[in-house]
Amino acid sequence: MLQTIEAVIDIGGQIRLLEPIKLTKTKRALVTLLNNEDEPMMTGIENALLSEETLGKDWNKAEEDQAWSHLQ
């Protein structure tokens, strides 16, 4: 079962959970860093620009042109 637990990470990389957790065995975890309330969120255009190169690799394939050719 996936479970989300709120935590804070200090500048030294130490993680402090903000709520108690009980585990019966060692678990793997993923850490997603969120913006603080005083940090601006990225705008849609910034997200698009950061994605453009990676998505462009797929968009520019001949198979992609073939798949969408019926719409032209």
Biopython code that builds the backbone (N, CA, C, O; Angstrom):
import numpy as np
from Bio.PDB.StructureBuilder import StructureBuilder

atoms = [
    (1, "MET", "N", (0.840, -1.180, 0.000)),
    (1, "MET", "CA", (0.000, 0.000, 0.000)),
    (1, "MET", "C", (0.886, 1.245, 0.000)),
    (1, "MET", "O", (1.848, 1.323, 0.765)),
    (2, "LEU", "N", (0.571, 2.203, -0.842)),
    (2, "LEU", "CA", (1.294, 3.460, -0.856)),
    (2, "LEU", "C", (0.749, 4.359, 0.232)),
    (2, "LEU", "O", (-0.451, 4.375, 0.507)),
    (3, "GLN", "N", (1.644, 5.104, 0.843)),
    (3, "GLN", "CA", (1.252, 5.999, 1.922)),
    (3, "GLN", "C", (2.069, 7.272, 1.781)),
    (3, "GLN", "O", (3.271, 7.212, 1.524)),
    (4, "THR", "N", (1.437, 8.411, 1.944)),
    (4, "THR", "CA", (2.126, 9.687, 1.877)),
    (4, "THR", "C", (2.247, 10.253, 3.276)),
    (4, "THR", "O", (1.267, 10.306, 4.019)),
    (5, "ILE", "N", (3.456, 10.677, 3.637)),
    (5, "ILE", "CA", (3.721, 11.223, 4.959)),
    (5, "ILE", "C", (4.420, 12.557, 4.774)),
    (5, "ILE", "O", (5.412, 12.645, 4.051)),
    (6, "GLU", "N", (3.914, 13.589, 5.417)),
    (6, "GLU", "CA", (4.531, 14.905, 5.294)),
    (6, "GLU", "C", (5.802, 14.958, 6.137)),
    (6, "GLU", "O", (5.857, 14.427, 7.246)),
    (7, "ALA", "N", (6.813, 15.608, 5.585)),
    (7, "ALA", "CA", (8.095, 15.729, 6.268)),
    (7, "ALA", "C", (8.752, 17.045, 5.867)),
    (7, "ALA", "O", (8.323, 17.701, 4.918)),
    (8, "VAL", "N", (9.780, 17.419, 6.590)),
    (8, "VAL", "CA", (10.601, 18.565, 6.217)),
    (8, "VAL", "C", (12.047, 18.090, 6.119)),
    (8, "VAL", "O", (12.471, 17.183, 6.835)),
    (9, "ILE", "N", (12.783, 18.715, 5.226)),
    (9, "ILE", "CA", (14.191, 18.385, 5.029)),
    (9, "ILE", "C", (14.991, 19.640, 5.298)),
    (9, "ILE", "O", (14.732, 20.687, 4.705)),
    (10, "ASP", "N", (15.978, 19.539, 6.205)),
    (10, "ASP", "CA", (16.785, 20.721, 6.490)),
    (10, "ASP", "C", (17.891, 20.869, 5.448)),
    (10, "ASP", "O", (18.066, 19.995, 4.599)),
    (11, "ILE", "N", (18.626, 21.957, 5.510)),
    (11, "ILE", "CA", (19.643, 22.231, 4.480)),
    (11, "ILE", "C", (20.779, 21.219, 4.511)),
    (11, "ILE", "O", (21.554, 21.132, 3.558)),
    (12, "GLY", "N", (20.887, 20.457, 5.587)),
    (12, "GLY", "CA", (21.888, 19.397, 5.661)),
    (12, "GLY", "C", (21.391, 18.077, 5.104)),
    (12, "GLY", "O", (22.137, 17.098, 5.072)),
    (13, "GLY", "N", (20.120, 18.037, 4.657)),
    (13, "GLY", "CA", (19.563, 16.833, 4.064)),
    (13, "GLY", "C", (18.887, 15.903, 5.056)),
    (13, "GLY", "O", (18.442, 14.819, 4.679)),
    (14, "GLN", "N", (18.804, 16.306, 6.320)),
    (14, "GLN", "CA", (18.148, 15.483, 7.327)),
    (14, "GLN", "C", (16.630, 15.577, 7.180)),
    (14, "GLN", "O", (16.075, 16.671, 7.087)),
    (15, "ILE", "N", (15.969, 14.428, 7.161)),
    (15, "ILE", "CA", (14.523, 14.370, 6.991)),
    (15, "ILE", "C", (13.870, 14.178, 8.362)),
    (15, "ILE", "O", (14.275, 13.321, 9.147)),
    (16, "ARG", "N", (12.855, 14.996, 8.625)),
    (16, "ARG", "CA", (12.091, 14.881, 9.870)),
    (16, "ARG", "C", (10.624, 14.700, 9.508)),
    (16, "ARG", "O", (10.012, 15.571, 8.890)),
    (17, "LEU", "N", (10.067, 13.549, 9.903)),
    (17, "LEU", "CA", (8.660, 13.280, 9.635)),
    (17, "LEU", "C", (7.801, 14.159, 10.522)),
    (17, "LEU", "O", (8.134, 14.379, 11.686)),
    (18, "LEU", "N", (6.697, 14.665, 9.984)),
    (18, "LEU", "CA", (5.810, 15.541, 10.735)),
    (18, "LEU", "C", (4.656, 14.783, 11.388)),
    (18, "LEU", "O", (3.803, 15.388, 12.037)),
    (19, "GLU", "N", (4.628, 13.484, 11.221)),
    (19, "GLU", "CA", (3.611, 12.656, 11.851)),
    (19, "GLU", "C", (4.219, 11.294, 12.156)),
    (19, "GLU", "O", (5.155, 10.867, 11.480)),
    (20, "PRO", "N", (3.701, 10.620, 13.156)),
    (20, "PRO", "CA", (4.263, 9.305, 13.498)),
    (20, "PRO", "C", (3.923, 8.258, 12.439)),
    (20, "PRO", "O", (2.919, 8.363, 11.734)),
    (21, "ILE", "N", (4.777, 7.259, 12.349)),
    (21, "ILE", "CA", (4.541, 6.162, 11.407)),
    (21, "ILE", "C", (4.959, 4.864, 12.079)),
    (21, "ILE", "O", (5.972, 4.824, 12.778)),
    (22, "LYS", "N", (4.190, 3.807, 11.873)),
    (22, "LYS", "CA", (4.517, 2.485, 12.400)),
    (22, "LYS", "C", (4.769, 1.562, 11.221)),
    (22, "LYS", "O", (3.916, 1.410, 10.346)),
    (23, "LEU", "N", (5.931, 0.953, 11.202)),
    (23, "LEU", "CA", (6.294, 0.033, 10.133)),
    (23, "LEU", "C", (6.592, -1.331, 10.732)),
    (23, "LEU", "O", (7.111, -1.434, 11.844)),
    (24, "THR", "N", (6.258, -2.375, 9.987)),
    (24, "THR", "CA", (6.557, -3.732, 10.443)),
    (24, "THR", "C", (7.859, -4.255, 9.840)),
    (24, "THR", "O", (8.392, -5.275, 10.277)),
    (25, "LYS", "N", (8.367, -3.536, 8.825)),
    (25, "LYS", "CA", (9.650, -3.889, 8.223)),
    (25, "LYS", "C", (10.204, -2.665, 7.502)),
    (25, "LYS", "O", (9.506, -1.665, 7.333)),
    (26, "THR", "N", (11.441, -2.750, 7.086)),
    (26, "THR", "CA", (12.084, -1.661, 6.355)),
    (26, "THR", "C", (11.351, -1.428, 5.042)),
    (26, "THR", "O", (10.963, -2.380, 4.365)),
    (27, "LYS", "N", (11.163, -0.167, 4.686)),
    (27, "LYS", "CA", (10.470, 0.197, 3.443)),
    (27, "LYS", "C", (11.350, 1.117, 2.614)),
    (27, "LYS", "O", (12.186, 1.844, 3.150)),
    (28, "ARG", "N", (11.157, 1.082, 1.320)),
    (28, "ARG", "CA", (11.774, 2.052, 0.419)),
    (28, "ARG", "C", (10.909, 3.291, 0.411)),
    (28, "ARG", "O", (9.722, 3.225, 0.729)),
    (29, "ALA", "N", (11.497, 4.430, 0.048)),
    (29, "ALA", "CA", (10.727, 5.674, -0.008)),
    (29, "ALA", "C", (11.241, 6.535, -1.153)),
    (29, "ALA", "O", (12.404, 6.445, -1.546)),
    (30, "LEU", "N", (10.359, 7.365, -1.675)),
    (30, "LEU", "CA", (10.709, 8.389, -2.655)),
    (30, "LEU", "C", (10.515, 9.734, -1.982)),
    (30, "LEU", "O", (9.576, 9.913, -1.206)),
    (31, "VAL", "N", (11.383, 10.666, -2.271)),
    (31, "VAL", "CA", (11.273, 12.004, -1.684)),
    (31, "VAL", "C", (11.016, 12.995, -2.809)),
    (31, "VAL", "O", (11.792, 13.072, -3.762)),
    (32, "THR", "N", (9.930, 13.753, -2.704)),
    (32, "THR", "CA", (9.588, 14.797, -3.659)),
    (32, "THR", "C", (9.731, 16.129, -2.964)),
    (32, "THR", "O", (9.094, 16.366, -1.938)),
    (33, "LEU", "N", (10.559, 17.001, -3.506)),
    (33, "LEU", "CA", (10.740, 18.316, -2.901)),
    (33, "LEU", "C", (9.665, 19.258, -3.422)),
    (33, "LEU", "O", (9.473, 19.391, -4.631)),
    (34, "LEU", "N", (8.977, 19.901, -2.513)),
    (34, "LEU", "CA", (7.917, 20.845, -2.851)),
    (34, "LEU", "C", (8.411, 22.261, -2.625)),
    (34, "LEU", "O", (9.318, 22.484, -1.823)),
    (35, "ASN", "N", (7.828, 23.213, -3.321)),
    (35, "ASN", "CA", (8.157, 24.615, -3.071)),
    (35, "ASN", "C", (7.614, 25.025, -1.710)),
    (35, "ASN", "O", (6.534, 24.592, -1.308)),
    (36, "ASN", "N", (8.361, 25.853, -1.008)),
    (36, "ASN", "CA", (7.850, 26.454, 0.212)),
    (36, "ASN", "C", (6.833, 27.510, -0.169)),
    (36, "ASN", "O", (6.786, 27.948, -1.319)),
    (37, "GLU", "N", (6.032, 27.914, 0.774)),
    (37, "GLU", "CA", (4.995, 28.912, 0.499)),
    (37, "GLU", "C", (5.585, 30.228, 0.002)),
    (37, "GLU", "O", (4.923, 30.960, -0.734)),
    (38, "ASP", "N", (6.829, 30.539, 0.395)),
    (38, "ASP", "CA", (7.446, 31.802, -0.016)),
    (38, "ASP", "C", (8.203, 31.684, -1.339)),
    (38, "ASP", "O", (8.784, 32.666, -1.803)),
    (39, "GLU", "N", (8.206, 30.490, -1.955)),
    (39, "GLU", "CA", (8.885, 30.284, -3.228)),
    (39, "GLU", "C", (7.857, 30.275, -4.357)),
    (39, "GLU", "O", (6.806, 29.645, -4.238)),
    (40, "PRO", "N", (8.154, 30.963, -5.437)),
    (40, "PRO", "CA", (7.196, 30.980, -6.550)),
    (40, "PRO", "C", (7.109, 29.616, -7.228)),
    (40, "PRO", "O", (8.111, 28.914, -7.362)),
    (41, "MET", "N", (5.915, 29.252, -7.649)),
    (41, "MET", "CA", (5.714, 28.034, -8.423)),
    (41, "MET", "C", (6.121, 28.319, -9.862)),
    (41, "MET", "O", (6.062, 29.463, -10.313)),
    (42, "MET", "N", (6.533, 27.277, -10.583)),
    (42, "MET", "CA", (6.847, 27.464, -11.989)),
    (42, "MET", "C", (5.561, 27.736, -12.751)),
    (42, "MET", "O", (4.504, 27.192, -12.431)),
    (43, "THR", "N", (5.665, 28.565, -13.738)),
    (43, "THR", "CA", (4.506, 28.859, -14.573)),
    (43, "THR", "C", (4.366, 27.780, -15.639)),
    (43, "THR", "O", (5.280, 26.984, -15.854)),
    (44, "GLY", "N", (3.230, 27.759, -16.295)),
    (44, "GLY", "CA", (3.004, 26.793, -17.358)),
    (44, "GLY", "C", (4.032, 26.899, -18.467)),
    (44, "GLY", "O", (4.476, 25.887, -19.009)),
    (45, "ILE", "N", (4.411, 28.123, -18.807)),
    (45, "ILE", "CA", (5.395, 28.303, -19.889)),
    (45, "ILE", "C", (6.766, 27.774, -19.464)),
    (45, "ILE", "O", (7.491, 27.219, -20.290)),
    (46, "GLU", "N", (7.129, 27.934, -18.200)),
    (46, "GLU", "CA", (8.406, 27.396, -17.721)),
    (46, "GLU", "C", (8.400, 25.875, -17.784)),
    (46, "GLU", "O", (9.383, 25.261, -18.199)),
    (47, "ASN", "N", (7.296, 25.273, -17.375)),
    (47, "ASN", "CA", (7.176, 23.816, -17.470)),
    (47, "ASN", "C", (7.266, 23.354, -18.918)),
    (47, "ASN", "O", (7.930, 22.362, -19.218)),
    (48, "ALA", "N", (6.605, 24.065, -19.804)),
    (48, "ALA", "CA", (6.624, 23.700, -21.220)),
    (48, "ALA", "C", (8.039, 23.797, -21.790)),
    (48, "ALA", "O", (8.475, 22.918, -22.532)),
    (49, "LEU", "N", (8.742, 24.855, -21.444)),
    (49, "LEU", "CA", (10.105, 25.024, -21.952)),
    (49, "LEU", "C", (11.039, 23.938, -21.427)),
    (49, "LEU", "O", (11.908, 23.460, -22.157)),
    (50, "LEU", "N", (10.867, 23.551, -20.177)),
    (50, "LEU", "CA", (11.705, 22.493, -19.614)),
    (50, "LEU", "C", (11.400, 21.139, -20.249)),
    (50, "LEU", "O", (12.281, 20.282, -20.317)),
    (51, "SER", "N", (10.175, 20.933, -20.715)),
    (51, "SER", "CA", (9.761, 19.659, -21.307)),
    (51, "SER", "C", (10.046, 19.573, -22.799)),
    (51, "SER", "O", (10.100, 18.479, -23.361)),
    (52, "GLU", "N", (10.227, 20.713, -23.435)),
    (52, "GLU", "CA", (10.269, 20.764, -24.894)),
    (52, "GLU", "C", (11.324, 19.838, -25.500)),
    (52, "GLU", "O", (11.019, 19.102, -26.438)),
    (53, "GLU", "N", (12.533, 19.855, -24.997)),
    (53, "GLU", "CA", (13.607, 19.050, -25.592)),
    (53, "GLU", "C", (13.301, 17.556, -25.485)),
    (53, "GLU", "O", (13.446, 16.817, -26.459)),
    (54, "THR", "N", (12.884, 17.122, -24.317)),
    (54, "THR", "CA", (12.588, 15.708, -24.109)),
    (54, "THR", "C", (11.409, 15.256, -24.954)),
    (54, "THR", "O", (11.474, 14.216, -25.610)),
    (55, "LEU", "N", (10.335, 16.029, -24.942)),
    (55, "LEU", "CA", (9.161, 15.660, -25.730)),
    (55, "LEU", "C", (9.437, 15.753, -27.218)),
    (55, "LEU", "O", (8.883, 14.981, -28.000)),
    (56, "GLY", "N", (10.287, 16.688, -27.618)),
    (56, "GLY", "CA", (10.629, 16.862, -29.021)),
    (56, "GLY", "C", (11.239, 15.620, -29.637)),
    (56, "GLY", "O", (11.068, 15.358, -30.827)),
    (57, "LYS", "N", (11.961, 14.843, -28.808)),
    (57, "LYS", "CA", (12.572, 13.605, -29.319)),
    (57, "LYS", "C", (11.501, 12.643, -29.812)),
    (57, "LYS", "O", (11.682, 11.973, -30.829)),
    (58, "ASP", "N", (10.387, 12.577, -29.093)),
    (58, "ASP", "CA", (9.290, 11.709, -29.523)),
    (58, "ASP", "C", (8.466, 12.358, -30.627)),
    (58, "ASP", "O", (8.098, 11.705, -31.603)),
    (59, "TRP", "N", (8.184, 13.631, -30.470)),
    (59, "TRP", "CA", (7.344, 14.325, -31.439)),
    (59, "TRP", "C", (7.942, 14.312, -32.840)),
    (59, "TRP", "O", (7.202, 14.316, -33.824)),
    (60, "ASN", "N", (9.256, 14.297, -32.945)),
    (60, "ASN", "CA", (9.920, 14.405, -34.244)),
    (60, "ASN", "C", (10.240, 13.058, -34.878)),
    (60, "ASN", "O", (11.000, 13.004, -35.845)),
    (61, "LYS", "N", (9.685, 11.984, -34.363)),
    (61, "LYS", "CA", (9.902, 10.666, -34.951)),
    (61, "LYS", "C", (8.937, 10.458, -36.119)),
    (61, "LYS", "O", (7.815, 10.963, -36.106)),
    (62, "ALA", "N", (9.383, 9.716, -37.119)),
    (62, "ALA", "CA", (8.547, 9.416, -38.283)),
    (62, "ALA", "C", (7.285, 8.654, -37.868)),
    (62, "ALA", "O", (6.217, 8.860, -38.444)),
    (63, "GLU", "N", (7.409, 7.776, -36.871)),
    (63, "GLU", "CA", (6.242, 7.015, -36.412)),
    (63, "GLU", "C", (5.166, 7.950, -35.854)),
    (63, "GLU", "O", (3.970, 7.694, -35.998)),
    (64, "GLU", "N", (5.596, 9.007, -35.232)),
    (64, "GLU", "CA", (4.651, 9.970, -34.666)),
    (64, "GLU", "C", (3.898, 10.700, -35.790)),
    (64, "GLU", "O", (2.686, 10.901, -35.709)),
    (65, "ASP", "N", (4.631, 11.089, -36.829)),
    (65, "ASP", "CA", (3.988, 11.730, -37.992)),
    (65, "ASP", "C", (2.960, 10.791, -38.622)),
    (65, "ASP", "O", (1.861, 11.206, -38.988)),
    (66, "GLN", "N", (3.338, 9.523, -38.741)),
    (66, "GLN", "CA", (2.437, 8.521, -39.330)),
    (66, "GLN", "C", (1.178, 8.363, -38.476)),
    (66, "GLN", "O", (0.071, 8.286, -39.009)),
    (67, "ALA", "N", (1.345, 8.314, -37.163)),
    (67, "ALA", "CA", (0.212, 8.108, -36.265)),
    (67, "ALA", "C", (-0.809, 9.241, -36.336)),
    (67, "ALA", "O", (-2.003, 9.009, -36.145)),
    (68, "TRP", "N", (-0.358, 10.447, -36.606)),
    (68, "TRP", "CA", (-1.251, 11.596, -36.614)),
    (68, "TRP", "C", (-1.590, 12.081, -38.034)),
    (68, "TRP", "O", (-2.283, 13.087, -38.184)),
    (69, "SER", "N", (-1.125, 11.399, -39.055)),
    (69, "SER", "CA", (-1.312, 11.852, -40.438)),
    (69, "SER", "C", (-2.791, 11.928, -40.835)),
    (69, "SER", "O", (-3.156, 12.719, -41.704)),
    (70, "HIS", "N", (-3.630, 11.126, -40.216)),
    (70, "HIS", "CA", (-5.061, 11.134, -40.560)),
    (70, "HIS", "C", (-5.752, 12.441, -40.152)),
    (70, "HIS", "O", (-6.876, 12.700, -40.583)),
    (71, "LEU", "N", (-5.112, 13.244, -39.348)),
    (71, "LEU", "CA", (-5.708, 14.517, -38.901)),
    (71, "LEU", "C", (-5.342, 15.695, -39.801)),
    (71, "LEU", "O", (-5.857, 16.798, -39.622)),
    (72, "GLN", "N", (-4.465, 15.466, -40.754)),
    (72, "GLN", "CA", (-4.032, 16.566, -41.604)),
    (72, "GLN", "C", (-4.951, 16.780, -42.775)),
    (72, "GLN", "O", (-4.719, 17.676, -43.587)),
]
sb = StructureBuilder()
sb.init_structure("model")
sb.init_model(0)
sb.init_chain("A")
sb.init_seg("    ")
for serial, (resi, resn, name, xyz) in enumerate(atoms, 1):
    if name == "N":
        sb.init_residue(resn, " ", resi, " ")
    sb.init_atom(name, np.array(xyz, "f"), 0.0, 1.0, " ", f" {name:<3s}", serial, name[0])
structure = sb.get_structure()
